[in-house]
Amino acid sequence: MIKSINDDAFFAAQHKLVLNDGKEIKGTKELMELVEHEISQILNDISLRETFDKIDKAIGSNIELRTFKQAIEKDNTLILKLQDYEAFKQEVWFGYFVQINNEC
């Protein structure tokens, strides 16, 4: 979808994005402006930045957590999966079982 949005094909096909508040995004420029605004708000929030700094410091002090951080940086969709930790745990175990089965 990112490629389609970047080359405007998504919106040229008369698709639109509808946000939770009902706002409709009908063009790449409008979407990019919204994303930039939201990122700016996050980066300029001092308390949020302090919280992220504390988390980053805690992660950096532990080798397992550093490895986890690298995995999240490589595939940030993992953060979304962690919202339902039990389902994520089952998915990980299932992946292990499939890998073991393929090796046998």
Secondary structure, DSSP 8 states (H G I E B T S, - for coil): -HHHHHTTHHHHTT--EE-TTS-EE-SHHHHHHHHHHHHHHHHT-HHHHHHHHHHHHHHHT-HHHHHHHHHHHH-THHHHHGGGHHHHHHHHHHHHHHHHHHH-
